[in-house]
Amino acid sequence: MKLSKVILHCAVLIGLASPAFAGQGATINERKENQQDRIANGVNTGQLTARETANVETKESALNKEEHHMRADDNGHLTAADRARLDHQQNKLSRQIYAKKHNGRKQ
């Protein structure tokens, strides 16, 4: 395999792995900000259509509401189970943002 193909494959693998590691050590709020930045970048570059943007923003809003309710249930705190659930949902949303940004649809 040519060196350029090897480099391309490595870059693709790193790109696919990046969303999985985005939450490593990051707080829930930092991850929310990161995902909002990724959505904004997708809009600015034309990688996200208006419908795709509305879809991921709706999911982000629902996740924020769920976090709010979790905190309300525990006097403003999140339990370990709450954090795990939110982390799982943020991972899922991160994969969806990536997929929508890289599906070839343009504005």
C-alpha positions in Angstrom: 0.0 0.0 0.0 1.3 3.4 -0.8 2.4 5.7 2.0 -0.4 8.2 1.2 -3.0 5.5 1.6 -1.6 4.5 4.9 -1.6 8.1 6.1 -5.2 8.5 4.9 -6.3 5.3 6.7 -4.6 6.5 9.9 -6.3 9.9 9.6 -9.7 8.3 9.2 -9.2 6.0 12.2 -8.1 8.9 14.3 -11.1 10.9 13.2 -13.4 8.0 14.1 -11.8 7.6 17.5 -11.8 11.2 18.4 -15.5 11.4 19.3 -15.1 8.4 21.6 -12.3 10.1 23.5 -13.9 13.6 23.6 -15.4 12.9 26.9 -12.3 11.6 28.6 -11.9 13.8 31.7 -14.2 16.5 30.3 -17.1 17.7 32.4 -20.7 17.4 31.2 -20.7 21.2 30.5 -17.4 21.0 28.6 -18.8 18.2 26.5 -22.0 20.2 25.8 -19.9 23.2 24.7 -17.7 21.0 22.5 -20.7 19.5 20.8 -22.3 22.9 20.3 -19.0 24.0 18.7 -19.0 21.0 16.4 -22.6 21.7 15.4 -21.8 25.3 14.7 -18.7 24.3 12.7 -20.9 21.9 10.6 -23.3 24.7 9.9 -20.5 27.2 9.0 -18.8 24.7 6.6 -22.1 23.5 5.1 -21.6 20.0 6.3 -24.9 20.1 8.2 -28.1 20.9 6.4 -30.8 22.9 8.1 -32.8 19.7 8.8 -29.8 17.9 10.3 -29.0 20.9 12.4 -32.5 21.0 13.8 -32.4 17.3 14.5 -29.2 17.4 16.5 -30.2 20.6 18.3 -33.5 19.0 19.3 -31.6 16.0 20.7 -29.2 18.3 22.5 -32.0 20.3 24.0 -33.7 17.1 25.2 -30.5 15.9 26.8 -30.1 19.3 28.6 -33.7 19.0 29.9 -33.0 15.5 31.2 -29.9 16.7 33.0 -31.9 19.5 34.5 -34.5 17.1 35.8 -31.9 14.7 37.2 -30.3 17.6 39.1 -33.7 18.7 40.4 -34.4 15.2 41.7 -31.1 15.2 43.7 -30.9 18.8 45.1 -28.8 20.1 42.3 -26.4 17.2 42.1 -25.9 14.3 39.7 -25.5 10.8 41.0 -22.9 8.5 39.5 -25.7 6.7 37.7 -27.0 10.0 36.3 -23.5 10.9 35.1 -23.0 7.5 33.5 -26.4 7.8 31.7 -25.6 11.4 30.5 -22.2 10.3 29.4 -23.7 7.5 27.4 -26.2 9.8 25.8 -23.6 12.4 25.0 -21.5 9.7 23.3 -24.5 8.6 21.2 -25.2 12.2 20.2 -21.5 12.8 19.4 -21.6 9.8 17.0 -24.8 11.2 15.4 -23.2 14.6 14.9 -20.2 13.0 13.3 -22.3 10.8 11.0 -24.5 13.8 9.9 -21.4 16.0 9.3 -19.8 13.3 7.1 -22.8 11.9 5.2 -22.0 13.9 2.1 -25.1 16.1 2.2 -24.4 19.8 1.8 -26.5 22.9 2.3 
